[in-house]
Amino acid sequence: MHFDAVIVGGAIMGSAAAWFLREEGFAGSIAVIERDATFAQACTTLSMASIRQQFSIPENIRLSLFTLSLFRDLKARFGAEADIGFREKGYLILAGPDGRDILAANHATQIAEGGDIALLDPAQLQDRFSWLSADGVSAGAYGFSGEGWFDAHAFLDLFRKANKTRA
C-alpha cells in the first residue's frame, strides 16, 4: 500500500490532523493507523475531557482558544447534529500564600492572550463561591467563559465520521 501521508494514532490528535489536512486543501491519500480500534485505551477517551485557558505559556493558551473556536463552530463544520455536550462552567484554580505571585503572573499571560479569566482575592472568592472556605487561600483564578468539559468520545466520532466521508 502507498499513502501520501500516514498518521500513527487515530484518536483525537490523529483524527483531527487528518481532518485538518483535508480542510487545508491536502489532496493526497491519507492513512490513519490506530492499534486500538475500540479506543478503550486511547488518551482521548480516558481523559477528563476538559478545556481551559489557565496555562502559564502563551502557546498552550492559543491552542485552547483555537479549540474553543472549533467547539463553537461545530455545527457549521460538522453538520446540524454535531454535539459534544460542551458545558462551559469554568475552572477555579486556587493559590496559597506561596502561589499567589505565580497565579498573578499566569493571569497576566492569560489576559494578554485573550483568556476570559478573573483573578480574585479571598473576599471575592467567598462572595462568588459561598461554599468555599478561603482559609489559607491568597487568590483564585476563575475562567468566566471558554472553560469547561465535553464528551471526548463524541468529539472523536465527529472527526472520524467526517474523515470517512472525505476519503
N, C-alpha and C positions, 0 to 999 in steps of 0.2 A: 504494500500500500504506500501511496505517496500523498503527503499533505503539504500545503504551503506554510501552515502554522500548526504546531502541536502544543497544546496546553495540558500540562500534567496537574491534575487536581480539578475535579468537576464541581466542587461545592461553590459557595458564593463567589469566591475570588476568581476561580477558573471560568465559571459560567458567565460572570459579569465581564471578564476580559474578552471572551469570545463575542458576547453581545455588543460590547463597545467597539471591537474591531469592525464588525459589520456596520454599526451605527456611524462610524467614521469613514466608511467607504471602502474598507478592505474587500477585495473581490476574490481573493484566493480561497482555497479549500482550508477548512479548519477542523482539526480533530481535538476533542476534549476527552482526556483519558482519566477515568476515576476507578480506583480499585474497589471501592465500597459502593456498589450500585444502590444500596438502600439508604446511604448517607447516615446510617445509625451511629457511626463513629467519627463523622465529619465535625470539624470545629464549628461550622455554621450551625448545625442542629444541636450541638452540645453547649453552645454559648448562651449567655444570658440575654442575647438579642436586644441590646440597648444602643442608644446613640447619645452622645453628649459633646459639648464643645469645651468642657472644662479640662483642658490639657495645658501643658507648660510650654509647648513649642508650636509655632505658627503652622507648620506643615500638617500636624495632626488635626488642628482646628479647621484648616482649609478642607481636609479630606472629609471631616464630619459635615461641614457646611455643604460640600458638594453632594454628599449622600442625602442630606436633608432636602436639597432641591430635587433630587431624584424621587424621594418619598412623596413630596408634594406634587410631583408631576406624573405619578404612576399611571393614572387613567389615560392621560394623553399619550404616554409611551407604550403602555401595555394593553390598553383597552378598558372599556367602561366597567368591566367586572373586577379589575385589578384592586386587590385589597390585602394589605399586610397587617391589618389590625394595629396600626401605629397609634400609640397612646402618648400624647405629648404632655407629660406630667412633671417634667423637670428632674434635676438631680440636686441633691443638697450635700455639699462637702463641708465638713466642719474642721476647725483647727484649734488646737490648744495654744497656750502662750508661745511655745517654741515654733509653731507653724504659721502664725499669723502673717509674718513678712513674706513667706513663700506663697501663701494663698493670695496675698495682695499683689505680688509680682505676677503670679499666674493670671489673676483677674485683669491686670493691665494688658497683658498679652492677648487675652480672650476678647476684650473690648476692642482692641486695635484691629483684630481680625474679623470683627463683626458679630461676635457672640452676644447673645442677649442674657447676660449674667449680672446678677446683683451681688455686691459684697456687703454683707450685713453684719452689724455689731450684735453683741448678745441681746440687747433690748429689742432690736428689730427682729431677731430670730424668735424671741419669746412672743412678740406680737403676731408674727406670721404663723408660727408653729406652736400653738398653745400647749401641745402635748410634750414638747421638748424641754428637757432640763438643760439650761445653758451653763450649769456649774462646770467650771473648768474650760469652757469654750471661749475663745477670744474673738472668733469671727466665723462666718459661714459664707459660702458662695452658693447661690441658687440660680439655676437656669430657668428663666421665665418662659422661654419658648425654644423649640428646636432640640429638646432633650426628652427622652422617654424610652419606651420599649416597643417592640414589634414582634411579629411572628416570623422568625428567621426562615422556617421551612416554606412558608407561603412566599416569601421574598425570593428564595432559591427557585421555587417552582415557576415563578414568573419568568425568570431568566431562562430556565431550562426549556419551557414551552416555547418561548419566543425564539430561542436558538434552533429548535427543531423545525419550526415553520420557516425559518430563513435558510435552512441548509440547502 
